[in-house]
């Protein structure tokens, strides 16, 4: 028998989610069977799969010991010397200026040098994160941007911050503004682009249509834009992302004849590469917290705006 005590960073989640994160060797089928057959209890009472946990609750598991082993593998971040460009930090959140070329989470090609690993290494060295003391929580990223896009990414240092910010992102209570360099001169210097986006997951490619296609998975997209400068056939454009779909800015501008400088997927890659552009000229330059619902411990962030120093946005020099 094993007993787990729910800590502050474990509270506020379902029993099944807590156990999935805490016991890596416990098969999902055994987890649900254990709850149904009362071999998994909460506070010595029969538990429900979707039961919400509170700090101080005890979870008793009457299961084979080999299924209750904790993961002893060395976390990826232990191999890193953290390198972060911090825009803002407090006890709950980190706002980070991610450089182009750095992946946010691990993939088939890279599992160590990722933004989240650098975040966890940084907090570990500060004494704000101890994986040995946590059962189901690890500092996590709230939003993500493409490997070859730069800009602000939000990291949650506590479970409460992660829950609140995930809800704010989902309900679009965080306003994000982008800068990009696009090929061509826009006829209208300001406007709202609308369309429909479909995604080919196998190719990691999206297609934008002006009118709704027959594909039932198509999603409406809205992209506000304002041209700030023009030079040498390029336009510096401020983007207001009104819907947040995969590759939306890149594909939407390309669909109206203005692909981004350096975009190897939707742009004029051969010509741009010949000029030395390795990344798409897109930057998540600013964000504003605009909470319309309760933000709990993060209410102090409401109305605050954070920006990346323009000097750090590499493609702005094209418009000097």
Secondary structure, DSSP 4 states (H G I P E B T S, - for coil): -EEEE--TTTTTSBHHHHHHHH-TTS-HHHHHHHHHTTSEEETTEE--TTPBP-TT-EEEE-S-GGGGPPP-SPPGGGG------EEEE-SSEEEEEEPTT--SS--SS-SSSSHHHHHHHHHHHHTS--GGG-SS---EESS---TT-EEEEEEESSHHHHHHHHHHHHTT-EEEEEEEEEES--SSSEEEEEEEEEEETTTTEEEEESS--S-TT-EEEEEEEEEEEEETTEEEEEEEESS--TTHHHHHHHHTT-PBTT-TTTS-HHHHHHTT--S-SEEEEEEEE--SS--GGGGGGTT-EEE--GGG-GGGGGG-
